[in-house]
Amino acid sequence: MQENNFPLPQDESDDLYEHYSFTAEKGQQPLRVDKYLMNFIEGATRNKIQQAAKDGNIYVNDKPVKSNYKVKGNDVIKVLFEYPPYEHLLVGEDIPIDVVYEDDDVLVVNKPAGMVVHPGHGNYSGTLINALIYHFDNLPKNSNERPGLVHRIDKDTSGLLVVAKTEEAMTHLAKQFFDKTSERLYYALVWGNVEEDEGTVEGNIGRHPKNRLQNTVYTGDDADKGKPAVTHYKVLERFGYVTLVSCQLETGRTHQIRVHMKHIGHTLFNDERYGGERILKGTTFSKYKQFVENCFKILPRQALHAKTLGFVHPTTGEKMRFDSEVPQDMTECIEKWRNYAKHVDM
């Protein structure tokens, strides 16, 4: 049965298409390829990976291997299938878009939490890109062949994005992001009491060596394993066991705020991928545990919102600046912490 109404390939062929590719770290200890891939492919089960190996679809150094093959340092592991990756099969979908601003050149949208920006492994429909290509014709493609996208934010992060409607706008806006002249301000609720009123986190960001679904900070001799990243933060409000901060991005690495705040000991509240869905600060009282779990239910995602976005208009040269409301789930969670902090001596 065909799922998600995506067209199947027109022609059956023996060609294999690369869906995943990983290079094992130099110091990788021998590990079964099925176990290895479970750390790197989101949503994959061991049975699914073993079946892929049985079908001859897992290659190491360009040779098919069985699921018990032991991955070693510098091995190149690829997962191949007979159909192209779904993210190249872009289909327009009639999904509402919250348009904050629009003219002939640019579009500013307010993305809800839970919406993936572009199709990828495990998310082939319901994305912002699916919505954009339904509502707008002839959007220019960026270097990754993604229509209109100048930048992106994570699935469970809410907030503002600018979309280019012309090739000229795409080039102009991309350069602003590259030159770090655009403005991107986020609100984040983080674990712990951030003692300094403001500060800057600098640390190269790259893939985590043991979990490809995470990024991490590399410093010292390992700095070249990541790309330079700078985040400026300010404390907005303290609630004892958690702190509301604003984060100004100087660079735009994947998961940058989530990684940098964890690096300085302040993981984002309810950030499951980085360990923030556990109680990291507070008391051992069962009432407190119940309070935090209620907060998690109100805000079932990382507490991060792309609040402010600024850039120079690619045609008029006018400075544009947009601000968005913090969404209800995050506002309610913050208010619960505010009330808690008033009534508890910490």
N, C-alpha and C positions, 0 to 999 in steps of 0.2 A: 504494500500500500504506500502511495506517495504521501509524504507529510508536508505541511506548511505550504502546499500549493506551489512548490518550487519546481521549475521544469527539469525533467531528467535530461541528461546529455542526448543530443540528437543522434549521434553516431556511436555505436558500440565499437570499442577498439581495445587493443591490448596495451595502450599507453597507461602508465601509472603516473599519478599526480602527487606531488609532495604536500602533505598536510601538516606535518610537524618535522622539525629538524633541531637536534641538540648536539652539542659537542661536550663530551665529558671533561670535567676538570682534570688538570694534569695529575693531581694527587688522588684521584678517585679510587677508592678501594673496590676490589671485585664485588659486583652486585648483580643479581639476576636482572635481565633487561625488563622483565615484567614489573618487578618491584621498582626499578629505576624510573620507568615511565610513569608510574602512579604518582610520583612526586612532581611531575612536570606537566601532566595533561589534566586539566580541570574537568571534574565530573566523570573521569574514567574509572571503570571497575577493573579488578584484576582479570576477571573472566573475559571481559571485552578485549583487553590487551592480549591475553593468551590466544583468543580466537584470531586476532589480527596476525599474530605470529604463525599460527597454524595455517592461515590462508596465504602465508608467504608475503605479508605486507609490512613486516618490520625488517629493515636493513641496517646492518652495521658495517661501516666502511664499504658501502655499495654491494654488500652480499646479504641475502636473506638469512635470518637466524631464527632459531627456536626460542621459546620463551625462557628456557633455562640458560641461555647464553649469558656469560658473566661480563658485564660492562667494565672496561678498564680505562685508565687515563687517556685522554685525547681521542677516544673512539667517537666517530661521527654516527649518530643514531638517527635514522629517518623512518617515519611512518608514511607509507604510500598506499593510495587507493586508486581504483579504476575510474573515479569521477573527480572532477576538479573541486577544489575547496569551495564550499557554499558561499563564502563571502564575496566571490567573484560573480555570483548569480544574483545581482541586485534587482529586487522587485519592489515597485511602488506599492505602498499600503495606505489606505485612508485612515490615518491616525491623526488626531487633533494635535496641533502645535501651538504652544503659548508664545505668540509673536509679540515681543516687546517693542521692536522697531523694524521698519522695512522701507527701503527705497530701491532704486534701480540697481544699486551696486552691492548692498549688504543687507543682511538679515540678522537681527539679534533675537535669540530665543531663550526662554526660561525652561530648562529641562527638569522634569520631575525626577525624584529619586526612583530608582527601579528601572528606568529606561536606559538601555544600552545605546551608546552613540552610534556605533557602526557594527554591521554583522561580523561575527567571528565564531570561533569554535564554540558550539553549544548555544549560540544566540543568532539564529538565522532569520528571524522575523521580529517585528515589533520594535525595531530600532529607530533612532532619529533619522538615519539615512533613508530607511524605507519610507518614512513619512515625508522627508524632504523631496525625494524624487517623484513622489505622488503629487505633491502640491506645487512643485516648481520645475519648469522645463529647462533643459540645457545647462545645468549647473556645471561649472568647471571642475575638473578633477585635480586633486593634489598629487604629490609625488607617489602616494600609495594607492592611487586610482580611486580615492574616496571622494565622491561628489560634494563640493562645497565646503568641506571641512578644513578649517585653518588650525584648530586645536580641538582638544576633547577633554571631557571630565569623566570620572569613573561612573559605572552603572549606578551605584548607590549613593553618589554625590549629587545633590541638587544644585541648580543655579544656571548662570548665564554663559552662553556661547555665542560667538559671532560666526556667521556663515557667509562665504563669498558667493556672489551671484554672477560675477564675470571673471574672465581670466586675469584682467588687469587688477581687479580687487583682490583676487587670490594672491597674486605676486606681491602686491603692496602690503597686504596684511601679514602674509607669511614673513616678510622681511622685518616688520615691526616686532613680531614675536621672536624672531632670530636675534634682532638687535637689542632685545630686552627693553623696548620703549613702550610696549603695551602695559596697561595696568590690570592686575588681577588680584583681587582681595577676597579672601575666604574667611568665614567664621567657623571655628571648630571648638567643640567641647572635648577637653582632654582629661585623662586621669591625673590626679595629683595636684598639689598646690604649686603652681609655677611661681617661684620666688621672685625672680627678676621681673620688673614691670614691662621690660621689652628686651629683645635680644635678636641675634642673628645666628642661624644654623648654617654652617658651611660644611659640606661633606659630599664627596663624589658618590653618585648613586648608580648601582648596577644590579643585575640579577643575583638573587641569593644563591650561594653555591650548592645548597642542599635542597632548596625548594624553589623551583622556577616560577611558582605562582606569587612569590614575594620578591620585593627588591630590598636592598640593604645598603648601608653606608660603608664605603671603603676608604680607609685613611692610611697614612704612612706609606710603606713600601707597596701596599696593595691598591693605592689610590688609582692607578691606571686601569684597574678592573671596572671602574665606573666612570660616569660623566659628571663634570662639575655641576653642582646644584647649590643654590642659595635661597634661603627662606628667612624673611624678617617677621618676627612676631611681636604682638603687644597684648598685654593682659587687659581684658575688658571688664571681667568680673570674677571674683573668687568665691567658691562655694565650699571651701575646705578640702573635700576629697576629690573634687573636680574643679577645673578652671575653664572659663570661656575666654578664648583668645581670637584675635584676628591674625591672619597670616598673609603677608604680601609676597607674592612669588617674583623672584628676580629671574629664575629659569623655570622651565616647565617639564621636568622629568616625570615619568610614570610613577604615580603614588607618592609624589615628592613630599607633600605635607604629612602624609601618613607615616612615611619612612623617617623623615627628619624629626618629627615630634616623638616618635618611639625612640629614636637614637638618643635624645636628651632626657629620656625617662618619663615621657608624657604621652603614652599611646592614646589614640583617639578613642573616645567612649563608644563602646559597642562595635569596634572595628574587628570583625571576626577574623579576617585574614591575618591580622597582625597581633592577635591576642587580646584585643580590647573588649571582647565579649565576656571576659571573666572579671570578677571583682578584684581590682588591682590595688585599691586603696580603701581604707575604712576600718570599721570595727568587725568583731566576730558575732555581734548580736544578730539573732535570727530576724528581728524586726528590720534591721538595716539591710540584710540580705533580701528580704521581701520587697523593701523599698526599691533597691537597685533593679531587681528583676521586673518590677512594675515599670521602671524607667525604660528598660530594654524592650518591653512590650509596646510602650508608647512610641519608641524610636527604634524600630527593628533594622537598623543600618548604622554605618559609621556616622558620627555627628559632624558632618562636613557640608558646608553650603558655599557655592561660588557666588558671593554677594555683589561684588562690584566689578565692572569690566570697562576699561577705557582704551581708546585707540584713536588714531588720526584717520579721518575719513579718506579713503583712497582717491576720491575724485575732487572733493571740495577743499581738502586740507584742514577741515574743521576738527577741533578736538571733541570727540564724542565720549560721554561717560554715562553709564547706566548702573542703576542700583536696583536690587530685587529684595523683596520681603523674605525673611527667614521663614521657611515653610512651617505649617502647623505642628507636625510631629516633633520637630526640633525645638520649636518655641514652647510646647507643652512640657517637654523633658527639662528644658532650662528652668522653667517656672517651678517645676517640682523640686529641683535642686535648690532654687532660690528660697523656697519656703522651708525646705529641710534645714538649710544652713541657718535660718533665723531662729529655729527652735532647738537646735542641738549645739551643745558646747563642744567645740572641736579643738 
